[in-house]
Amino acid sequence: MNSERSAFCTRCGNMERAHDQGAMGHTFEAERVESPEPEGGKGRGPSQAAKLVELAERHYRVFTGTDGRPYAVALNGPNVALPLRGRSGVRTALARRYADVYRGQVPSQTALADALTVLEGHANDTVPEPVHLRVARFGDALVLDLGTVGGDCVVAGPEGWEHRAVSPVLFRRTGLTSPMPVPSREADGLGELRGLVNADENAFRLLVGWLVAALIPDIPHPVLAFKGEQGTGKSTAATMVVDLVDPSPAPLRSMPRDVKQWAVTASASWVVCLDNVSTIAPWLSDTLCKAVTGDGLVDGALYSDDDVTVISFRRVLAMTSIDTGTLSGDLSERLLTVELQPITRDRRRPDADVARAYEEVRPIVLGALLDLLCEVLAALPTLSLSELPRMADFARVLGAVDQVRGWSTLATYTNAADTVAADLLDGEPFGRAVVDYVERHGQWHGTVGDLLAVLPVPEPRLGRWPKGNPQAGSQLKRLAPVFRTLGISFDDTQRGSDRKRARLYVLTAENGGGPLSALSVTDDDLWRQPDEAGPPRAARLDGGTGQADERDVVLSAARGTVDQDRRTIGNGADSADGAMHGVSGEIDTKRPKTPCRSCGRPHWSLTGSPDCYSCRDQ
């Protein structure tokens, strides 16, 4: 056969060249496409692919987004960017239009693929344009996509907000984008929301601040964590919060199994909420941290050996958990914990009633949040704060909320961050041991190997306890922000002077260090004779630190030096021997303790007495 046209095999359905039917064993049926004759002549006329391209150019404008993907937007439709491929993209719309225009004829898959390839080429010739998901910045105003078929939106600025039929910016939609109601100004929306969330007043105000910040697209947002025991309504509260900002057919998600699944899911929603989080794998903890500040996934492009595809995003994250204390240090620094109160039996309501009540007030609540957002946008340019925590942009939003509402959400947030840091150590045995050591001794200076040598190893050894110096150094670095939050400075910039040049760590309790924030006394007090008032004469320290264990009296020269004019005596907070008494000799920590004659508790007897200090007081 001399014909080079393609046809479908009647047996296997594959598209092949007709002249190969003898060699390949296929049986062909000619492609029946009724096309108009070209003007002034005879022939087949334009191909299906050409007709599809013509239809696309007549109804759509193709372009490339700043994310590198090709899009199309309807010329006489909503300002919504459609992907060229996919179920909700231009490919499906073109096939439908083709069937309408050409009297029910269906374009072939090959024609659709060829047409889309041409359109992608046209899109690559355009200047990239930003495409947004749910929220966008528009000058000094913000735009909220309501997700409707008609492309409705809300534009909010310092002067107020208004509902518009056409968005001034391009938005994209995904399978996880659900429509939002048109906001209303009819009543006190925040009061209505307060009645649906069983948290105390401070926690509720923090939640309102987070909701306002979630409508601002270009700042990092802390991870909202609903915390509480079973039956406190964590999942219900999380569903309502997500639906206020970014409603979705799946408002709560399960834990992703790998980075790629997480990236694909998170790129399709502005707000992502993980439900029933108990523990988070290290890779997911790092991934969530990056999603707060801006994350990206690079993967190989389909049907290509040397091209890549990039999924980049910054997201608003939430989760529900019974206990957030086991989360890693980096993630805990980005948490905003809202603890829910138990629901008593007389206040518990069926889920259907709660959902119905929420749907009734949802437009009012959204309107109240937009009112507050406009006030925040007006206050932010002139807002001045003396100091800012880690999530500085979010802290400024809270400061603006406090300014316009007379609240104290910023102080609540910073205090809650300290509590989260303390709770974190419950799941970090190594970090807890380091904090306890520094609080007892005031400071640590040395290598990580030296630190491991002095810390008591838990029995049995816990899974998160470092197995060697590299793991310990990594944990110290990761927990450094937690140490600083708890009042322990952290410095790892120094190096040893020996040939190995090992890294030195300096951890110092900023308040002087718990038990070793020692009591300062004069030389007369320190060397007082036994017959004078006060403790008996103490032996002079020759330098360094003479120390018993954590349950005994600790004698220390401040910072390891001997001051001829002043001596410092530190009394351990949980000293087994009670208040400080006089001693008549240096402590020899190599000598074993002797049991107290009265109570049997082991102690070092510096005066030769068989009784410990506590028993001698009685």
Secondary structure, DSSP 8 states (H G I E B T S, - for coil): -----EEEETTT--EEEGGGHHHHT--EE---------TTS-S--S-HHHHHHHHHHHHEEEEEBTTS-EEEEETTS-SEEEESSSTTSHHHHHHHHHHHHTTT----HHHHHHHHHHHHHHHHTS--B--BSSEEEETTEEEEE---TT--EEEEETTEEEEESS-SS-EE--TT---------SS-HHHHHHTT--B-HHHHHHHHHHHHHHT-TTS---EEEEE-STTS-HHHHHHHHHHHHS--S--SB---SSHHHHHHHHTT-SEEEE-S-S---HHHHHHHHHHHH-EEEEEE-TT-SS-EEEEEE--EEEEEES--TTS-HHHHHTEEEEEB----TTT---HHHHHHHHHHHHHHHHHHHHHHHHHHHHHGGG---S---SSHHHHHHHHHHHHHH---HHHHHHHHHHHHHHHHGGG-HHHHHHHHHHHHHSEEEE-HHHHHHHS---SS--TTS-SSHHHHHHHHHHHHHHHHHTTEEEEEEEE-SSTT--EEEEEEETTS-GGGS-EEEEHHHHT--TTSSSS-------SSEEE--TTS-EEE-GGG---SSEEEEE--TT-TT-S----SS---TTS--EE-TTT--EE--SSS-SS-HHHHH-
